[in-house]
């Protein structure tokens, strides 16, 4: 893993003013504020008003930076040449002293003070004037350089039926700064079986309580189960629990379920394996 693979990519997207020629743009009155995103160990999250800083949807959990002084990247949807100034400050919720994180740079080190804080970016552009964008952060008391980002564990996935729940056997996947190719698939018989009912719709959730942005799966009958394989996918609004509609087992016997969990906040994806015993 090279340093360039660890570095987050700064991407400026050009968004012209709709219905207004450049010479008609007001020189003194700012238009609607641009959008800003913060990238870090929590994924990519759009900013919000400082009075209601952005957090992890849908439950409003603070964004975990993984360590003190974690590398962060700010993205703004205006042309680079229109960007006049960036000022980033972190204010602890316990009333501690504010930390100045950046003055001009879009890539910077995050807060060094453990605990909850509000990161506020003040962005000034030639067209939009100044606007503020904020995020609610949780900074653990953990030190480390950029190589420590490779140690961030991806969440597991629990499959549930009316009879109980089972953790999935992880397969290939990409999570934040690292991709893993396991290179093999374990024998189905080695997977702990989850009892399920004929025609039952199963549910999937991540073990860290974060949201799923979608899923893709297949249900394959194992030896002795007389049925055809099924395939389905779902793209719901980000949710902590999703229903695997379209993968209902239609015959008694044993099945192999393969599911790719797509994580919200552009954190990546992960395949998981399960064995079902259907009666």
N, C-alpha and C positions, 0 to 999 in steps of 0.2 A: 504494500500500500504506500503510494508516494504522497509527498506533501501536497501536490496539486490535486490529488483525488480527495484529500481532506478539506481543501479550501472550498467554501461555499461560493457559488457563482453570482456575481452582481449583474443583474439584468435590468436595463432601463427600457420601458415600453413607451412608445410615442403614442399619445392620445390627443389628436387635434380637437379644437373647439368645434362642436357640431353646429352647422348653420351659421358660422361667423368667419368671415375672411380675416387673415392675420392682421391687416391694417385696421380692422374694426374692433380689435380687442381693446378693452379699456385700459388706460395706462395707470390709473390710480385706484380704481375700485376692484378688489379681488373677485374672481369668479368662484364657483364651487371649489372646495378644497380637493386636492389630489388624493388618491388612495395610497396608503403605505402599508407595507408588510414587514414583519420581523421574522428572520430565519435563525433557528438555533437548534438545540438538542430536543426541542419540543415540536419541531416541524416548522411550518410556514403559516403565520397567523396575521390576518388583517388587523390594523390598529383601530381603536375606538376613541371616543371622547375621554379626556383625562378624568372626568367625573364618573365614568363607567368604563374603566380600562378593559381591553380585550382579554378574554380568558379561553379556556378549552371548552368548546361546545360538545355536547349540549348541557353539561352539568355545571359549567362555570368554574371549573378547577383552575388554580393558578398554573402558569406555564413553568415547568420544571427546567431550569437551566443546566442541571446535572452536576455543575461544579461552580466554584467561585471563578470570576473572570473568564467565563466561558466565551468563546468566539461567537459573535453575533453579526448579522448582516442585515442592513436596512435596504429595502427596495421601494422605489417610488415610480408611479406610472406617468412620468413626464419625461420629455427628452432631456438628455444629460446637459445640453447647452443651456436649458432653461432653469436649471437648478442653481440657485444663488448661495444658499447656506443650509447647513444641517447642524443642529445642536441637540445632543442627547444627554439627558440627566436621569438618574435613578434616585427615587425618594423612598426611604424605608417607611413602612407603615407604623413602626413603633416610635416614630418621632425622631429618629437619629438623623445625622447630618446627610445631606444630599451628596451624591457622587456625580461629578461631571465625567461622562463616558466618551463623548466625542464632540469635536468642534470641526466639522467639515468632512470627516471620513465616514463612508457608508459601512465600512467594516471596522469593528472595534471590539474591545474586551468588555464583557458584561459586568454586572455589579460584583464587588469583592466582599460586600457585607452579607453574611448569611441571614436568612429570614425572608419575609414577604416585603416586596417593594413594588412601586409603580415606575416603570420606565416610560419617559415622555420624550418624544422626538418633536422638535420644532423645525418645520421645513419651510423654507422661503424660496419661492420660484418667481421668475420674471412675470408670469401671467397670473398666477393664483395668489400672490402675496404670501403671508405667513399662515400656517395652520399647525395644529398640534394633534398628535396621534399617540395613544398610550396603550400599554400592555401591563397586566398584572403578573408579576414573576414570583416564583419561589426559588430561592437560592440555597442549596444545601451546603453544609460546612464540609466541602470536599475540594481538595486542591488537585491540580494536574494541568499538563499542557495539552496541545491538540491531539496527541496520541491517545489521551484518555478517552476521547470521543469514541474510539473503537470498542471500548468496554461497555458502552451503553447497551443493556439487554433489551431486546424486543419483547413485546408481550406474548404470552401464550394464548391459546383459544380453547374455551370450554364448550363442548357440545352437550346439549341437554335434550332429554326426552321426558315423558311422563314418569319414567322409572328412575331417573337420576341424571348425573352429569359425568363426563369423562374429559380429561385433558387430551389435546391432540398431539400426535407425534410430529414435530416440526420437520419440514422439508426445505426445499430451496426458498430463498427469500432475500430481500433487500430492506434494511432498516436504517434510515438516516445516512450514516457515513460508511456503511459496510454492507457488502453483499456476500452471501454464503451459498455455495453449491455443495450439498451434502454428498452427491455422487452416487447414492444408492437408495433403494426403497426397501425398508424392512419387510420381512414376511408378514402377511396379514395375521397369521396365527399368533405372532408375538405382541399384537396390540390388545390392550385390555378391552373386552367387549362391552358395549353399551346396549342394554335391552331396549327395544322399541316396539311399538305396535304397528300392525299393518295399516298403511295409509297415513301414518302420523307425520305431521310437519314438525321437524326438529328446529331448535334455535341455537344460535351461536353468539358468544360474547367473548370479549378480550379479558384476560386475567388482570390487567391493570386498570380496568374500569373505563378506558378511553373508548372513543367512538369508532365504528366501522363506516367507511364511505361506500362500501360495496363488497360483493363476493362473487366468486365463480366456482362451480363445483360439479362433480360427477359422482354417480352412485353405481357401482359395478357389482353384479352378483358374483359371489364366490362359488367354488365348486359345490355342486349339489343343489344350488338355488336356481330354479327354473324361471328365469325372467330376463328381460333385456336391460342394458345399461341406460341410465338416465343422465341428462345434462341440463343445467339451469344456471341462471345468474340473477343477481339483484343489484339495483343501484338506488337504494333508498336515500333519503336525507340522512346525514350522519346520525347514528343511533348507537347506544351502548349494547343493545340486543337486536339481532335481526332474525327473521324467520326464513328458513331455507325452502321457500315455496318452489315446487317443481321437482324436489328431490325426495318425495314421499315414497318409501319402499312399497312396492305393489305385489310382493310375494313373500311368503314366510321363508326363513332361512338366514344365511349370513351374507352380509354386504360389505364392500369396502367403499368408504366415503372419503373423497379427496376434495378439500375446500381451500381455495385461495382467499385469504382475508385481505382486503384492501383497506389500509389504515387512513384515517382522516388526517388533515393538516399536511398532506403530501409527505407523510413519514415513510411510506414504502408499502410492501406487501409480503405475505408469507403463506406458503402452502402448509396444510396440516392433514394428517391421515387419521382415520377412525375405522373401527370395525363394529358393525351393528349385528345384533342377533334379533331377528324380527319374528314375532309370534302373532 
